[in-house]
Amino acid sequence: RTGTPETMLVAVVALASLHHVAALRGPFAGAHASRAPAKATREAVDASPVEQPQLGGQQQQQPGLAVCRHGRLTLAAPEPGPPRQAITVDDVTARVQAFVTEVGLREGHVTLVTQHTTTAVTINEYETRLANDLRRWLLSVAPADRRSAAAAPGATVTYAHNDIDQRPDGEAERRRCQENGWDVDDPQVLEAWRAQEPINAHAHLLAMLLGATLSVPVSDGRLLLGQWQSILSVDLDGPRDRCLVVSAIGFS
């Protein structure tokens, strides 16, 4: 009461600001949080940060040297070709883990990319009957062309990609053929290229559906996969030799 009008005005503004902050913070600020209503208490608990598990029951160490390594996993064809749109599923988890160990990755992640347009990678359970279910389900989503070796009896579906006699279709595809070693301007080479092209449009479509890449975190040198999870390579146009590129990024 003895201050100047200016100091009194500052005190009033400061007091009002404190009341405004308290209103924004709500009833859980300070030592009075335990007096909040039961419903609000449950909401506060639900909104609390998720507890971080101790991986492997051990305290994580400080990261070491940076790791950036790339490798290639080769998957040999299960039987001789030529490709006939056979669908196979391979569990490559152990090989990926071996790569992680070999390059010394302790903390980081590993990324896989298939190098083919009719293969895919995914994470799921590896079990024989489930793999058979996957084959049947995939062919129900995108049935094989009636001209394909994998066509079901009485199949009627066709795909434009499989009209080999009409390809290459346009200048862009002609250039792609030449860039990949096929001089399709030469009639004999063109005939040879068409002869080796599989009737596999459905395999391309299924590969797009499943995906060509995935990433798995690594901690304490181990892939952080669930108990029943495996890294699966799915060939949709086999049998053929296939390749996966594996990249390890992180710290030793």
VENGIFEN-V342520 format. One record per residue. N is the residue number from 1. RES is the residue in three letters. OMEGA is omega in whole degrees, 0 to 359 (NA if undefined). Layout:
BEGIN
n: <N;N>
res: <RES;RES>
omega: <OMEGA;OMEGA>
END
This chain:
BEGIN
n: <1;2;3;4;5;6;7;8;9;10;11;12;13;14;15;16;17;18;19;20;21;22;23;24;25;26;27;28;29;30;31;32;33;34;35;36;37;38;39;40;41;42;43;44;45;46;47;48;49;50;51;52;53;54;55;56;57;58;59;60;61;62;63;64;65;66;67;68;69;70;71;72;73;74;75;76;77;78;79;80;81;82;83;84;85;86;87;88;89;90;91;92;93;94;95;96;97;98;99;100;101;102;103;104;105;106;107;108;109;110;111;112;113;114;115;116;117;118;119;120;121;122;123;124;125;126;127;128;129;130;131;132;133;134;135;136;137;138;139;140;141;142;143;144;145;146;147;148;149;150;151;152;153;154;155;156;157;158;159;160;161;162;163;164;165;166;167;168;169;170;171;172;173;174;175;176;177;178;179;180;181;182;183;184;185;186;187;188;189;190;191;192;193;194;195;196;197;198;199;200;201;202;203;204;205;206;207;208;209;210;211;212;213;214;215;216;217;218;219;220;221;222;223;224;225;226;227;228;229;230;231;232;233;234;235;236;237;238;239;240;241;242;243;244;245;246;247;248;249;250;251;252>
res: <ARG;THR;GLY;THR;PRO;GLU;THR;MET;LEU;VAL;ALA;VAL;VAL;ALA;LEU;ALA;SER;LEU;HIS;HIS;VAL;ALA;ALA;LEU;ARG;GLY;PRO;PHE;ALA;GLY;ALA;HIS;ALA;SER;ARG;ALA;PRO;ALA;LYS;ALA;THR;ARG;GLU;ALA;VAL;ASP;ALA;SER;PRO;VAL;GLU;GLN;PRO;GLN;LEU;GLY;GLY;GLN;GLN;GLN;GLN;GLN;PRO;GLY;LEU;ALA;VAL;CYS;ARG;HIS;GLY;ARG;LEU;THR;LEU;ALA;ALA;PRO;GLU;PRO;GLY;PRO;PRO;ARG;GLN;ALA;ILE;THR;VAL;ASP;ASP;VAL;THR;ALA;ARG;VAL;GLN;ALA;PHE;VAL;THR;GLU;VAL;GLY;LEU;ARG;GLU;GLY;HIS;VAL;THR;LEU;VAL;THR;GLN;HIS;THR;THR;THR;ALA;VAL;THR;ILE;ASN;GLU;TYR;GLU;THR;ARG;LEU;ALA;ASN;ASP;LEU;ARG;ARG;TRP;LEU;LEU;SER;VAL;ALA;PRO;ALA;ASP;ARG;ARG;SER;ALA;ALA;ALA;ALA;PRO;GLY;ALA;THR;VAL;THR;TYR;ALA;HIS;ASN;ASP;ILE;ASP;GLN;ARG;PRO;ASP;GLY;GLU;ALA;GLU;ARG;ARG;ARG;CYS;GLN;GLU;ASN;GLY;TRP;ASP;VAL;ASP;ASP;PRO;GLN;VAL;LEU;GLU;ALA;TRP;ARG;ALA;GLN;GLU;PRO;ILE;ASN;ALA;HIS;ALA;HIS;LEU;LEU;ALA;MET;LEU;LEU;GLY;ALA;THR;LEU;SER;VAL;PRO;VAL;SER;ASP;GLY;ARG;LEU;LEU;LEU;GLY;GLN;TRP;GLN;SER;ILE;LEU;SER;VAL;ASP;LEU;ASP;GLY;PRO;ARG;ASP;ARG;CYS;LEU;VAL;VAL;SER;ALA;ILE;GLY;PHE;SER>
omega: <182;182;177;177;182;181;178;179;178;180;179;180;180;179;179;180;178;177;181;178;179;179;179;183;176;188;183;179;173;187;185;182;183;179;182;177;184;182;180;179;179;179;180;179;180;183;182;181;179;179;180;181;173;185;179;179;183;176;183;180;176;181;179;182;178;178;174;185;180;178;181;175;177;178;182;178;181;179;182;176;8;179;178;174;175;180;178;180;180;175;182;184;183;180;177;177;178;178;179;179;182;183;176;179;178;181;180;178;177;182;178;176;174;182;184;181;177;170;182;174;181;177;177;178;175;182;190;183;176;176;176;176;180;179;182;182;180;181;173;178;179;182;178;175;180;178;183;176;181;183;176;177;180;181;180;186;174;179;181;179;184;174;188;183;179;180;3;185;177;185;182;179;177;179;179;177;181;179;180;170;180;178;186;172;176;184;180;178;178;179;179;179;179;182;183;181;179;174;195;182;181;178;175;183;180;177;176;181;184;178;186;184;174;180;181;177;179;176;182;177;183;174;180;177;176;187;184;181;174;173;187;170;184;176;185;182;182;1;176;167;182;180;171;172;180;179;178;182;178;185;179;NA>
END
